[in-house]
Amino acid sequence: MTETLGLIGSGNIGTAVARLAVAAGWDVVVSNSRGPETLTELVAELGEHARAGTATEAAQAGDLVVATVPLKSYDRLPSAALAGKVVIDTMNYYPDRDGRITELDSGGLTSSALVQRHLAESRVVKAFNNIDYRHLFTSARPTGAADRSALPIAGDEAPAKAMVTRLLDTLGYDAVDTGTLAESWRSEPGTLVYVQPYLAERPEGLSPDSAARWFFDTPGVTVSAARVRELVERAERVVASEARATAGHAFKLS
């Protein structure tokens, strides 16, 4: 029986995940804040295994659900429809986009712990938040491939993390368990494993247009599971206001 991935948010990351999921044989239900009728072109591109719905419909349909909206909208995620679900949180805190969130600025919570508090009856797992959308799509490789990359995940329940690990494997990535949601800061903006390791070294002196072309045309760099573990273990927590200019931010936003 074909499994279904629900996507709440159909921006850059959500679209990349949807494309990988359809290619891997999953059905997908995509949604956004503007309504299913605005997703006609994306559904046509994805093909017969995709349909558009509301956020609630995507939540209800998904065997797994990806929440990939700007963090400032986390409290609009349909908590009732997501009750009992494993929810993959791709969101990062960017104060210049999301506004100031005191609990995150103080380090009292991670952004994923904030999402988990809102989705109290769901099982939240952090994933897909540390790689830009372009290379998330183009760097996927089959299981066992020598040039396969890994992505960090974090969550409070082992069975939920196991489900997300299986999904990542299906989509083309190894998973590295970095601990609980309280430890998910290790892959947040400004940390060593965030975006930059997956990018080739960019030539100096590029114009904005040339930099954009370079970004789209240049293959990503393989980041092994061992390398991800090393970077995560060396991580130091970064104050959100200091991380907002991290390389790759402009390409990464949902």
C-alpha positions as CSV (number, residue, x, y, z in Angstrom):
1,M,0.0,0.0,0.0
2,T,1.4,3.4,-1.0
3,E,2.2,5.7,1.9
4,T,1.2,9.3,1.9
5,L,3.2,12.3,2.9
6,G,1.3,15.4,3.9
7,L,3.0,18.8,3.5
8,I,1.9,21.9,5.3
9,G,3.7,24.6,3.3
10,S,4.7,24.4,-0.3
11,G,7.6,26.8,-0.5
12,N,11.2,25.9,-1.5
13,I,11.8,23.1,1.0
14,G,8.3,21.7,0.9
15,T,8.4,21.5,-2.9
16,A,11.8,19.8,-2.9
17,V,10.6,17.2,-0.4
18,A,7.4,16.7,-2.4
19,R,9.4,16.0,-5.5
20,L,11.7,13.6,-3.8
21,A,8.7,11.8,-2.2
22,V,6.9,11.3,-5.5
23,A,10.0,10.1,-7.1
24,A,10.4,7.6,-4.3
25,G,6.8,6.3,-4.8
26,W,4.9,8.1,-2.1
27,D,1.6,9.9,-2.6
28,V,1.7,13.5,-1.5
29,V,-0.9,16.0,-0.4
30,V,0.4,19.5,-0.6
31,S,-1.0,22.6,1.0
32,N,-0.2,26.3,1.6
33,S,-1.8,29.3,3.3
34,R,-3.4,30.6,0.1
35,G,-5.6,27.6,-0.7
36,P,-5.5,24.5,-2.9
37,E,-6.4,26.3,-6.0
38,T,-3.0,28.1,-6.0
39,L,-1.2,24.8,-6.2
40,T,-2.5,23.6,-9.6
41,E,0.8,24.0,-11.4
42,L,2.8,22.2,-8.7
43,V,0.3,19.3,-8.6
44,A,0.4,19.0,-12.4
45,E,4.2,18.9,-12.2
46,L,4.2,16.3,-9.5
47,G,1.8,14.1,-11.4
48,E,-0.8,11.5,-10.5
49,H,0.6,10.8,-7.1
50,A,-0.1,14.3,-5.9
51,R,-3.1,16.4,-4.9
52,A,-3.7,19.7,-3.2
53,G,-5.7,20.2,-0.1
54,T,-6.0,22.5,2.9
55,A,-3.5,22.3,5.8
56,T,-6.0,20.2,7.8
57,E,-6.5,17.8,4.8
58,A,-2.8,17.4,4.4
59,A,-2.4,16.7,8.1
60,Q,-5.2,14.1,8.1
61,A,-4.0,12.4,5.0
62,G,-0.4,12.0,5.9
63,D,1.2,8.9,7.3
64,L,3.9,11.4,8.0
65,V,3.5,15.1,7.9
66,V,6.0,17.8,7.0
67,A,5.5,21.2,8.6
68,T,7.5,23.6,6.5
69,V,6.1,27.1,7.0
70,P,7.8,30.3,8.3
71,L,8.4,29.8,12.1
72,K,6.3,32.9,12.8
73,S,3.3,30.8,11.6
74,Y,3.9,27.7,13.8
75,D,0.9,28.5,16.0
76,R,-1.4,28.2,13.0
77,L,-0.5,24.6,12.4
78,P,-3.7,22.5,12.8
79,S,-3.0,20.9,16.2
80,A,-6.2,18.8,16.3
81,A,-5.7,17.3,12.9
82,L,-2.0,16.6,13.7
83,A,-2.8,14.8,17.0
84,G,-1.1,11.4,17.0
85,K,0.9,12.1,14.0
86,V,4.7,12.2,13.5
87,V,5.4,15.8,12.3
88,I,8.7,16.7,10.6
89,D,9.7,20.2,11.5
90,T,11.9,21.9,8.9
91,M,11.5,25.3,10.4
92,N,14.3,27.7,11.5
93,Y,14.1,30.9,13.5
94,Y,15.1,34.0,11.5
95,P,14.3,37.1,13.6
96,D,14.4,39.4,10.6
97,R,11.6,37.4,9.0
98,D,9.8,35.9,12.0
99,G,10.0,38.8,14.5
100,R,11.5,38.5,17.9
101,I,10.5,35.4,20.0
102,T,11.7,36.0,23.5
103,E,11.9,32.3,24.5
104,L,14.2,31.6,21.5
105,D,16.3,34.8,22.0
106,S,17.0,33.8,25.6
107,G,17.9,30.2,24.7
108,G,15.1,29.0,27.0
109,L,13.7,26.8,24.2
110,T,14.7,25.6,20.8
111,S,12.4,26.4,17.9
112,S,11.4,22.7,17.6
113,A,10.6,22.5,21.3
114,L,8.3,25.6,20.7
115,V,6.6,23.7,17.9
116,Q,6.3,20.6,20.1
117,R,4.6,22.6,22.8
118,H,2.0,23.8,20.3
119,L,1.6,20.3,18.9
120,A,1.3,18.7,22.3
121,E,-0.4,15.5,21.0
122,S,2.0,15.0,18.1
123,R,5.5,13.7,17.9
124,V,7.8,16.3,16.4
125,V,11.1,15.4,14.7
126,K,13.5,18.1,13.4
127,A,14.8,17.4,9.9
128,F,15.5,19.0,6.6
129,N,16.3,22.4,8.3
130,N,20.1,22.5,7.6
131,I,20.4,22.2,3.9
132,D,19.3,24.6,1.1
133,Y,16.4,23.5,-1.0
134,R,18.3,23.3,-4.3
135,H,20.9,20.8,-3.0
136,L,18.3,18.9,-0.9
137,F,16.8,17.9,-4.2
138,T,19.9,17.4,-6.3
139,S,22.1,15.7,-3.8
140,A,19.7,12.8,-3.0
141,R,21.3,9.4,-3.7
142,P,20.3,5.7,-3.5
143,T,21.1,3.7,-0.4
144,G,24.7,2.7,-0.3
145,A,25.9,5.2,-2.9
146,A,29.5,6.3,-2.2
147,D,28.5,10.0,-2.6
148,R,25.4,9.8,-0.4
149,S,25.0,12.6,2.1
150,A,23.5,12.6,5.6
151,L,21.2,15.0,7.4
152,P,20.8,15.5,11.2
153,I,17.5,14.7,12.9
154,A,16.4,15.4,16.5
155,G,13.4,14.3,18.5
156,D,12.2,13.1,21.9
157,E,10.8,9.7,20.9
158,A,12.9,6.9,19.3
159,P,10.0,5.4,17.3
160,A,9.2,8.7,15.7
161,K,12.8,9.2,14.8
162,A,12.9,5.7,13.3
163,M,10.0,6.6,11.0
164,V,11.8,9.8,9.9
165,T,15.1,7.9,9.4
166,R,13.2,5.5,7.1
167,L,11.7,8.4,5.1
168,L,15.1,10.1,4.7
169,D,16.6,6.8,3.5
170,T,13.7,6.4,1.0
171,L,14.3,10.0,-0.2
172,G,18.0,9.6,-0.6
173,Y,19.8,10.5,2.6
174,D,21.3,8.9,5.7
175,A,20.1,10.2,9.0
176,V,22.3,11.2,12.0
177,D,20.4,11.3,15.4
178,T,21.6,14.4,17.2
179,G,19.5,13.9,20.3
180,T,16.3,15.4,21.7
181,L,14.4,18.5,20.7
182,A,16.3,20.4,23.4
183,E,19.5,19.6,21.6
184,S,18.2,20.4,18.1
185,W,20.0,23.8,18.2
186,R,23.0,21.8,17.0
187,S,21.7,22.1,13.4
188,E,20.2,25.6,13.7
189,P,21.4,28.6,11.6
190,G,24.9,29.6,12.5
191,T,26.1,26.2,13.5
192,L,28.8,24.2,11.7
193,V,26.4,21.7,10.0
194,Y,24.0,24.4,8.7
195,V,24.0,24.8,4.9
196,Q,27.6,25.6,4.2
197,P,29.0,22.0,4.3
198,Y,26.7,21.0,1.5
199,L,27.9,23.8,-0.8
200,A,31.0,23.9,-3.1
201,E,33.3,26.8,-2.4
202,R,31.9,29.8,-4.2
203,P,34.3,31.8,-6.4
204,E,35.0,35.3,-5.2
205,G,33.8,38.4,-6.9
206,L,30.6,37.1,-8.4
207,S,27.8,39.5,-9.1
208,P,24.4,38.8,-7.5
209,D,23.1,37.3,-10.8
210,S,26.3,35.2,-11.3
211,A,26.1,34.0,-7.7
212,A,22.5,32.9,-8.3
213,R,23.5,31.0,-11.4
214,W,26.4,29.4,-9.6
215,F,24.1,28.3,-6.8
216,F,21.7,26.6,-9.2
217,D,24.3,25.1,-11.5
218,T,27.0,23.9,-9.1
219,P,26.5,20.4,-7.6
220,G,26.4,20.0,-3.9
221,V,29.2,18.5,-1.8
222,T,28.8,15.1,-0.2
223,V,28.5,15.3,3.6
224,S,28.9,11.9,5.1
225,A,27.2,10.7,8.3
226,A,30.6,10.7,10.0
227,R,31.2,14.3,9.0
228,V,27.7,15.4,10.2
229,R,28.4,13.7,13.6
230,E,31.7,15.5,13.8
231,L,30.2,18.9,13.0
232,V,27.3,18.4,15.4
233,E,29.6,17.3,18.3
234,R,31.6,20.5,17.8
235,A,28.6,22.7,17.7
236,E,28.3,25.8,19.9
237,R,25.0,27.4,20.5
238,V,24.5,30.6,18.5
239,V,22.2,33.5,19.6
240,A,19.5,33.8,17.0
241,S,20.3,37.5,16.2
242,E,23.9,36.6,15.4
243,A,22.9,33.7,13.1
244,R,20.5,35.5,10.8
245,A,23.2,36.4,8.2
246,T,24.5,32.9,8.0
247,A,25.6,31.8,4.5
248,G,22.8,30.2,2.6
249,H,19.9,32.0,4.4
250,A,18.6,33.8,1.3
251,F,18.4,30.5,-0.5
252,K,16.9,28.5,2.4
253,L,13.8,30.3,3.3
254,S,10.6,28.4,2.9
